[in-house]
């Protein structure tokens, strides 16, 4: 699924995402099954005027890796990666 948001060009935007599966207990005592990306993943970028963007949480179950991708979408639907920065831990 996706959601669309209007964002203001020239002002930093923070995007974050996370995912996990419901945990359950196996028949073996104490054996816990489930997965999680851990803490929320977050990045920031400054949108350009007239540009469209998409953000995706990519899950690689084989490698147990979660990544947050920010892409710019051009008029033909082609996507290109956007340079992002880590989110500051302190609000200023």
Order of alpha helices (4+ residues) and beta strands (2+ residues): beta-beta-beta-beta-beta-beta-beta-beta
